[in-house]
C-alpha cells in the first residue's frame, strides 16, 4: 500500500513541477496563462492520474502484488542457467526472438550480448494506442530488452534488462502499465521451461541408455552362459569313456580339466577377458585335446606379450579354436595344425585362428550357434570398431580373424583359486 501511494505521489509531484515550469515559460512568452493554460493543466493532471491508476491495476493483475519492484517500469532479472556460455546464449536468443511483436533484434554471439525492441499495445484490446487518445501522444511506443551472458564454471549467468525505449526521465511522468514486468516474467518463465525440458530429455535419455545397457549386459550374460558349458560337457563325456577304456589317459584328462577350471572359474561371472587369460585357457584346453588326438594335433602360437592386455569377449578365442578342431582337423585324416597369430596395426589388433583342415568343403559352413553368439558378444563387448571375419586358408583349411580396438583393455591381474590336489 505504501509503495502504491508513494508511486502515485511521485508521478503527480513530477507532473505538478513540470506544469509549474511550463506555466513560468508560458507567462514569459504569452503573458498571463489564463483559461487555456488552466484547462491544459487540468487535462494533464487527469491524464497522469488515469495513466497511474491503469498502471496500478495492470501490475496488480500481472504480478499479483504492488511493491517497489513490480511497479517499476524498468525490470532487471539475473538468471543462472546450467549450460555453457554458447548454449545459454542460443537459448536466450531463441526465447527473446520468440516474444510477440519483437523487432530490430541485434545479436552478437561473440560478445554474448543481445538487444531487441518490443512493440507496445493496449493491454485490453491488443492493438496499438489510437492516435486520437491523448495519452498516446506522450506514451512510449516501444519497450526494449537487452541480455548479457556471463560464462561460469559449468554454468552461465544471464542478466536481462527490460525498459521503455526512452531515457529515465520518462519514468517520472509516465508508467508502462506493467508491460516490462510482463515481458520480464515471460522471458523468465520461458527460460525455466526450456531448461526443465532439456533436463527432462536428458533424464529420459539417460534412463533409455541405462535400460539399453542393462539389456545388453543381460543378453551378453545369456550368450556367455551358452558358451561355457559346451566345452565342459564334451570333456566330461570323453573322460567318462576313457575311464572304461584307458584309465591313465582319463586321469591325465581330468587333471588338465582341473587346471582349466582353475584358470576359468575366477572370471566365470565376467563377460570380458584379456588375450593373455584366453591364451592360458586355450592352452589348458588343447592339452586335454592332445590326450584324445595325440600327434594329429599341432599348435603354433605367435602372440606378442605386449598384446596380452587386449580385451575380448570371454571364451572368444576358445570358440574359434573349438570350431577349427571340430570342423577342420577332426574330420581330416592325419589331423593338422592350428595357428594363433596376433598383430597390431593402426590402433587395431587382429587376432587370427587358422587351421589346415578340411575348410569350407567339409560338413560345416561356419555359421553355427557358436560363431553367431561370438559375433553378438563381440558387438556388445568391444563396440562398433570390433569385427569378425571367416575366410578360406591357403592351401586348405579356414582362418577366423577377430579385429579388436587396441585401446579396449582390462587389467591383466586375475585372482587364483587355491591349488587343488591332482586327480588320482
C-alpha positions in Angstrom: 0.0 0.0 0.0 2.8 2.4 0.9 4.6 1.6 -2.3 1.4 2.3 -4.3 0.8 5.7 -2.6 4.5 6.7 -3.0 4.4 5.7 -6.7 1.2 7.9 -7.3 2.5 10.8 -5.3 5.9 10.7 -7.1 4.2 10.9 -10.6 1.8 13.6 -9.5 4.6 15.7 -8.0 6.6 15.3 -11.2 3.6 16.5 -13.2 3.0 19.4 -11.0 6.6 20.5 -11.1 6.6 20.1 -14.9 3.4 22.1 -15.3 4.7 24.9 -12.9 7.8 25.1 -15.1 5.6 25.2 -18.2 3.5 28.0 -16.6 6.5 30.1 -16.0 7.6 29.7 -19.6 4.1 30.4 -20.8 3.9 33.6 -18.7 7.2 34.9 -20.2 6.1 34.0 -23.8 2.3 34.6 -23.9 1.7 36.7 -20.7 -0.9 35.7 -18.1 -1.7 32.0 -18.5 -5.5 32.3 -18.4 -8.2 29.8 -19.1 -6.5 27.8 -21.9 -3.5 27.0 -19.7 -5.7 26.1 -16.8 -7.6 23.6 -19.0 -4.2 22.2 -20.1 -3.1 21.8 -16.5 -6.3 20.0 -15.5 -6.2 17.8 -18.6 -2.6 16.8 -18.0 -3.2 16.0 -14.3 -6.3 13.9 -15.2 -4.3 12.1 -17.9 -1.4 11.4 -15.4 -3.9 10.2 -12.8 -5.6 7.8 -15.3 -2.3 6.5 -16.5 -1.1 5.9 -12.9 -4.4 4.1 -12.0 -4.2 2.0 -15.1 -0.6 1.1 -14.3 -1.5 0.1 -10.7 -4.4 -2.0 -11.9 -2.4 -3.8 -14.7 0.5 -4.5 -12.4 -1.8 -6.0 -9.8 -3.3 -8.3 -12.4 0.1 -9.3 -13.8 2.2 -9.6 -10.7 -0.4 -10.2 -8.0 1.2 -7.7 -5.8 2.1 -4.0 -5.6 5.6 -3.2 -4.4 8.6 -1.3 -5.5 10.0 -4.0 -7.7 6.7 -4.8 -9.5 5.7 -1.2 -10.0 9.0 -0.1 -11.6 8.9 0.5 -15.4 12.5 -0.9 -15.6 12.9 -4.5 -14.7 16.1 -6.5 -14.1 16.4 -10.2 -13.9 19.5 -12.3 -13.0 19.1 -16.0 -14.0 21.6 -18.8 -13.6 21.5 -21.4 -16.4 23.2 -24.9 -16.0 24.7 -24.5 -19.5 27.9 -23.4 -21.0 28.0 -19.8 -22.5 27.3 -20.8 -26.1 24.3 -22.9 -25.2 23.0 -20.3 -22.8 23.2 -17.6 -25.4 21.5 -19.7 -28.0 18.7 -20.4 -25.5 18.3 -16.8 -24.5 18.3 -15.7 -28.2 15.6 -18.3 -29.1 13.4 -17.2 -26.2 13.6 -13.4 -26.9 13.1 -13.7 -30.6 10.0 -15.8 -29.8 8.4 -13.0 -27.9 5.4 -11.3 -29.6 5.9 -8.1 -31.5 9.7 -8.4 -31.3 11.6 -6.3 -33.9 15.2 -5.0 -34.5 17.0 -7.9 -33.0 20.7 -7.2 -32.6 22.6 -10.5 -31.8 26.3 -10.7 -31.1 27.3 -14.3 -30.2 31.0 -13.3 -30.0 30.4 -10.8 -27.1 27.4 -12.8 -25.7 25.1 -9.8 -26.0 21.6 -9.3 -27.5 19.3 -6.4 -27.8 15.7 -6.3 -29.2 12.7 -3.9 -29.4 9.2 -4.9 -28.3 6.2 -3.0 -29.6 3.7 -1.9 -27.0 -0.1 -2.4 -27.4 -3.1 -1.5 -25.4 -3.3 -4.5 -22.9 -7.1 -4.5 -23.1 -7.7 -4.6 -26.9 -4.3 -5.9 -28.0 -3.8 -3.1 -30.6 -1.5 0.0 -30.8 -2.9 3.0 -28.9 -5.2 5.1 -31.0 -3.7 8.4 -32.2 -6.9 10.1 -31.0 -6.1 9.0 -27.5 -4.3 12.0 -25.8 -2.2 9.6 -23.6 -0.7 8.0 -26.8 0.8 11.4 -27.7 3.2 11.2 -24.8 3.5 7.5 -24.2 6.5 5.5 -25.3 5.6 3.3 -28.3 8.1 0.5 -27.7 10.0 -1.3 -25.0 13.4 -2.8 -25.3 15.2 -5.8 -23.8 18.9 -6.4 -23.5 20.6 -9.7 -22.5 24.2 -10.4 -21.4 25.6 -13.9 -20.8 28.5 -14.2 -18.4 30.3 -17.6 -18.5 31.0 -19.5 -15.4 32.2 -23.0 -14.2 29.8 -25.2 -16.0 27.0 -22.6 -15.6 26.2 -19.2 -17.2 24.7 -16.1 -15.6 22.2 -14.2 -17.7 21.5 -10.5 -17.0 18.2 -9.3 -18.5 17.1 -5.7 -18.6 13.5 -4.7 -19.6 12.8 -1.0 -20.0 11.0 1.7 -22.1 12.6 2.9 -25.3 13.3 6.3 -23.7 15.5 7.9 -21.1 15.0 7.6 -17.3 13.2 10.9 -17.2 10.1 9.3 -18.7 9.7 7.2 -15.6 8.8 10.4 -13.6 5.9 11.2 -15.8 4.5 8.1 -17.5 4.1 4.5 -16.4 4.3 1.4 -18.7 1.1 -0.3 -17.4 3.2 -3.3 -16.4 4.4 -4.2 -19.9 8.0 -4.5 -18.9 7.2 -6.5 -15.8 5.1 -8.8 -18.1 7.9 -9.2 -20.6 10.4 -10.0 -17.8 8.2 -12.7 -16.3 7.5 -14.1 -19.8 11.2 -14.5 -20.5 12.0 -15.9 -17.1 9.2 -18.5 -17.5 10.3 -19.5 -21.0 13.9 -20.0 -19.8 12.8 -22.1 -16.9 10.6 -24.2 -19.1 13.3 -24.7 -21.7 15.9 -25.8 -19.1 13.3 -28.1 -17.4 12.5 -29.7 -20.8 16.2 -30.1 -21.6 16.8 -31.7 -18.2 13.8 -34.0 -18.7 15.1 -35.0 -22.1 18.5 -35.7 -20.6 17.0 -37.8 -17.8 14.9 -39.8 -20.3 17.9 -40.3 -22.5 20.0 -41.5 -19.5 17.2 -43.8 -18.5 17.0 -45.2 -22.0 20.7 -45.6 -22.1 20.8 -47.4 -18.8 17.9 -49.7 -19.8 19.7 -50.5 -23.1 22.9 -51.1 -21.1 21.1 -53.5 -18.7 19.5 -55.2 -21.7 22.9 -55.6 -23.4 24.5 -57.0 -20.2 21.6 -59.5 -19.8 22.0 -60.6 -23.4 25.7 -60.8 -23.0 25.5 -62.9 -19.9 23.0 -65.2 -21.6 25.3 -65.7 -24.6 28.2 -66.3 -22.3 26.2 -68.9 -20.4 25.5 -70.7 -23.6 29.3 -71.0 -24.5 30.9 -72.1 -21.2 29.0 -75.4 -20.6 29.7 -76.6 -24.2 33.3 -77.5 -23.6 32.7 -78.9 -20.1 30.1 -81.3 -21.3 32.3 -82.6 -24.1 35.3 -83.0 -21.8 33.4 -84.9 -19.1 31.8 -87.1 -21.7 35.2 -88.0 -23.1 36.6 -88.6 -19.6 33.7 -90.9 -18.9 34.5 -93.0 -22.0 38.3 -93.1 -21.2 37.6 -94.3 -17.6 36.4 -97.6 -19.2 39.0 -97.9 -22.0 42.1 -96.1 -20.7 42.1 -95.1 -17.1 45.5 -93.5 -17.2 44.6 -91.1 -20.0 41.3 -90.4 -18.2 43.3 -89.4 -15.2 45.5 -87.0 -17.2 42.4 -85.5 -18.9 40.8 -84.8 -15.5 44.0 -83.3 -14.2 44.1 -80.9 -17.2 40.4 -80.2 -16.7 41.2 -79.1 -13.1 43.9 -76.8 -14.4 41.4 -75.4 -17.0 38.8 -74.7 -14.3 41.4 -73.1 -12.1 42.1 -70.5 -14.8 38.4 -70.1 -15.7 36.4 -70.1 -12.5 37.8 -66.8 -11.1 36.3 -65.0 -14.1 33.2 -67.0 -14.6 30.9 -64.0 -14.0 33.0 -61.8 -16.2 31.9 -61.2 -19.8 35.2 -59.6 -20.8 38.6 -61.3 -20.6 42.1 -60.5 -21.8 44.1 -62.1 -24.6 46.6 -63.3 -22.1 43.9 -65.0 -20.0 42.3 -66.5 -23.1 45.7 -67.9 -24.3 46.2 -69.6 -20.9 42.8 -71.1 -21.0 43.2 -72.3 -24.6 46.5 -74.0 -23.8 44.8 -75.9 -21.0 42.0 -76.8 -23.3 44.4 -78.0 -26.0 46.3 -80.2 -23.6 43.0 -82.0 -23.0 42.5 -82.4 -26.7 46.1 -83.7 -27.2 45.2 -86.7 -25.0 42.4 -87.6 -27.4 44.0 -86.6 -30.7 47.7 -87.3 -29.9 50.1 -86.5 -32.7 47.2 -85.5 -35.0 47.1 -82.0 -33.3 50.0 -79.5 -33.7 49.9 -75.9 -32.4 51.9 -72.8 -33.3 51.4 -69.6 -31.3 52.8 -66.2 -32.3 51.2 -63.6 -30.0 53.4 -60.7 -28.7 53.3 -60.4 -24.9 52.6 -56.7 -25.3 49.2 -57.6 -26.6 48.2 -59.8 -23.6 46.1 -57.0 -22.1 43.8 -56.5 -25.1 40.2 -57.1 -24.1 37.9 -59.5 -25.9 34.8 -61.5 -25.0 35.4 -64.3 -22.6 35.8 -67.7 -24.3 36.1 -66.0 -27.7 39.4 -67.5 -28.5 38.4 -70.9 -27.4 35.3 -70.8 -29.5 37.4 -70.2 -32.6 39.8 -73.0 -31.6 36.9 -75.4 -31.0 35.5 -74.6 -34.4 38.9 -75.1 -36.1 39.3 -78.5 -34.4 35.7 -79.8 -34.7 35.1 -78.7 -38.3 38.6 -78.7 -39.7 41.1 -81.1 -38.1 39.0 -83.8 -36.5 37.3 -84.8 -39.8 40.6 -84.7 -41.7 42.7 -87.9 -41.8 46.0 -87.3 -40.1 44.8 -84.1 -38.3 46.8 -80.9 -38.8 48.0 -77.7 -37.3 46.4 -74.7 -35.6 48.0 -71.3 -35.7 47.3 -68.5 -33.2 48.6 -65.1 -34.5 48.1 -61.6 -33.3 49.3 -58.3 -34.9 48.7 -54.6 -34.1 48.1 -52.0 -36.8 46.6 -48.5 -36.8 45.2 -48.8 -33.3 43.6 -52.2 -34.0 44.6 -55.7 -33.1 44.0 -58.6 -35.5 43.8 -62.0 -33.8 43.7 -64.9 -36.2 43.0 -68.6 -35.6 43.9 -70.6 -38.7 44.0 -74.3 -39.5 44.9 -76.5 -42.4 41.9 -78.8 -42.0 39.0 -79.5 -44.4 37.9 -75.9 -44.6 34.6 -75.0 -46.1 34.4 -78.1 -48.2 33.6 -80.1 -45.1 30.4 -80.6 -43.2 30.1 -77.1 -41.8 29.8 -73.7 -43.3 30.9 -71.9 -40.1 27.5 -70.3 -39.4 26.6 -72.3 -36.3 25.4 -71.0 -32.9 28.9 -70.7 -31.6 30.1 -68.1 -34.2 26.7 -66.4 -34.1 27.0 -65.9 -30.4 30.6 -64.8 -30.8 29.6 -62.0 -33.3 26.9 -60.8 -30.9 29.1 -60.8 -27.9 31.9 -59.1 -29.8 29.5 -56.3 -30.7 28.2 -55.8 -27.2 31.6 -56.1 -25.5 34.0 -54.2 -27.8 31.8 -51.8 -29.7 31.4 -50.9 -33.4 35.1 -51.0 -34.1 35.3 -54.7 -33.5 34.8 -57.1 -36.3 34.8 -60.8 -37.2 35.8 -62.4 -40.5 35.9 -66.1 -41.6 37.8 -66.9 -44.8 39.4 -69.9 -46.5 43.0 -70.6 -45.7 45.6 -71.5 -48.3 46.1 -74.2 -49.4 43.5 -75.8 -47.1 41.5 -75.0 -44.0 40.0 -71.9 -42.7 41.1 -68.7 -41.0 39.0 -66.8 -38.5 40.1 -63.2 -37.6 38.9 -61.0 -34.7 39.6 -57.3 -35.1 39.7 -55.6 -31.7 40.3 -52.0 -30.7 43.7 -51.7 -29.1 42.6 -49.1 -26.5 40.0 -51.6 -25.2 42.0 -53.2 -22.4 41.2 -54.6 -19.0 43.5 -55.1 -16.0 45.5 -58.3 -16.6 45.6 -59.5 -13.0 43.1 -62.2 -12.2 42.8 -63.8 -8.7 43.7 -67.5 -8.4 41.9 -70.3 -6.6 44.0 -72.4 -4.1 45.9 -75.3 -5.6 43.7 -78.4 -6.0 45.0 -81.9 -5.5 45.7 -83.7 -8.7 43.1 -86.3 -9.5 44.1 -89.9 -9.0 
